[in-house]
Amino acid sequence: MGFKEDYKEFIQFINNAKDDALVKEEYLKMAKKYHPDTAPSNCKSIYNEFMILINKAYSQGKTNVKEIKIEKEEIKKSKNRFYSFNDYYGKERKFSNYLDYLMHLGIEEYNSGLLVLNYGNYEDLYIKHTKFIPNNKSFIYEAMQHFYNAAKCFNYIINENPEYIFISDAREQFEKVTRLNNDLSLNILKSNNKEII
């Protein structure tokens, strides 16, 4: 069975399951099967996207983090319009270009995920060798949602707008968010703390 079928079954299982322990078991099976560390070398990039989706499905509905909606038609309409969001500190950020808006929104979502996990910055994650996982389940779910939102923004820019002036930055940011998402999943898989998720 391929990823699409497994993913559909996983979502159906989550929607119908009454027991969190069973959902966790199913998540761990999916994470083991589709984690990029288990992928053949020529499939690692697609497995990165699989883990983003698996973590999103697993954490969906467990936090108040809203999924970002990408309006594909806005690219054509973006003249004389402003797009804005409030950053983590409540400051409004405005952009006249929709792709710039998505790029900065993706960076904001990535940073919000880091703040939720209390890592400080990405380099610290490797210094700590990814051994810190918060004991509060909601932190992990919230971080998973933020990382999904960030990946969604960067992935849209990469796949739909290859001429974007900051395309290499979008690729770099997408790599960072998928690495961090994968590290979070790997820590959950390796963890002996049954209370984490």
N, C-alpha and C positions, 0 to 999 in steps of 0.2 A: 504494500500500500504506500502511495506517495504522500508527500507533505500535505497537499490540499485535502485529501481524504482524512488523514490523521488530525489535521487542524479542525476540520468540520466536526469530527467526532469529539474532539477535545472540548470545543465550544458547547456542543450539545450536552456533553457530560457535565460541564460546569453549570449550565443552565438548569439541569434536572437534578443535580446532586443535592442531598440534604446534609451530608456529613462533610465538614471541612477536611477531615483526615483523608477521606477518599479523594477529594479534589487535589490535595497536596500530593498524594501518591501518583495520581495521573499526571500532574505537573512534572514531578520528578522523572517519570518515564519519558515524557516528551522532551524534557531538557537533556536527559542522557542521550536520547536518540538523535536530537538535532543540534546539539551544542557544536560550535565550529571546531572545537578541539577533537571531536570524533569524526569530522568530515574528511573525505578525501581531499588532497591538496588543491585539486582543481575546482572544488565546490565550496571552499571556505566562505567566499563572499556571499553566496546565496544562503548559507547556513547562518551568517550574521543576521540577515533579514528574517530568517525563520525564528531566531531567538527573540528578536524584537517583538514579533507578532505573538509568540508564545507567552512572553512576559506580560504583554499588553492584555491578552485574553485572561490570563491568570489573575491579574490585579484589577481588572475592570470591575467597576461598581463597588470597590472596597475603599475608594478615596473620593475626595471632592475635586480632584484634578479633572478638568474638562478636556476632551479631545479637541485638538485644533482642527478647524475646518479650512480646507484650502479651496479657494474659489478660483478655478482654472480660467474663468472668463475675465478675471480682474487684470490679468497680464495685458489684455488688449485695451482695457478701459482706463488704465492707470494714469492717464494725463489729467492734470488738474484735480487730483484726488489725494487725500491723505489717509494713511493707515496708521493705526496706533494701538499700543498695548501698554499696560502698566507693568513695570518691571517688579522684581521681587521686593523692592523697597517702596513700591507704590508710586514711583515717578513715571509720568507718562512719556513714552517714547513715540515720536511721530516720524513717518517716512512718506515721501511722495512717490517712491518706486515700490511696487508690490514685492519684487524679488528681494530688495534690500530689507523690507519689512519681514519677509519670511526668514531670511538669513539671520537677522538679529533676534527674531522670535525663537528660532531654533537654538541659538546660542544661549538665550535666556532660559529656555526649558532645560537645556543641558546643565547650566549652572545651578538651576533650581534643584535638579536631581542630586547634584553634588552637595548642595547645602543641606538638603533633607537627610542625606546619609552622613553628613557631618565629616566628610573627608577633607574639606578645606580646598584642595586643588588636585588635579589629576596626577601630578608628579608625586604627591604624598601617597596616593593609592599604591604606587609601586614601591615606595620606600617602606610602607607598612606591609607590602606583599599581599595586599587584599585580605588580610586576616580579620579586619574589623567589620563586623556586621551588627547593626543595631538590633537590640532585642525586641524592639517594638515593631510588630508586623506591619502596622500602617505606614511606617517609614519606608519599608521595602516596597510595599505596593505603590506608594506615592512616587518613589524614585523611578520605578518601572514605568509608570504613566508619563512622567516627565521625559524619560529617555525615549519612549515611543514617540511622543510629540516632536522632540528634537529630530529624531531620525526621519519622521514624516516630512518635516520642512526641508531638510537637506536632500533627502531622496527626491523630492519633487523638483527641486532646483537642478539636481544632477541629471535626472532622466528627461525632464520636459524642456529645459532651457540650457542646452550645452554652450550657447554663445554668451551666457551671463559673465560679466567681467570678473566676478569673484568665484568662478566655478571651481578653481583649485582649492580655495578656502572651504567651499561647501563639501568637497570630497574629503578634505582633511578633517573637518568637523564630523562628517558622517562616520569616518573611521574611528575617531575618538569616542563617539557615543556608542557605537557598536562594540568596541573593545570594553568599555566600562560596563555596558549591559551584559556582555558575555562573562566578564569577571564577577559581576554580581551573581549571575546564574551559577557559575562554577563554585563560588563560595557557598551558595545554598546547597548545591549537590554534595560538597565535601564536608559540610558542617555536621557536627555531632549534636548540635543543639536542636532538639526536636521542636522547641517552642518558637523558632525563628519565623517559620512561615506556616 
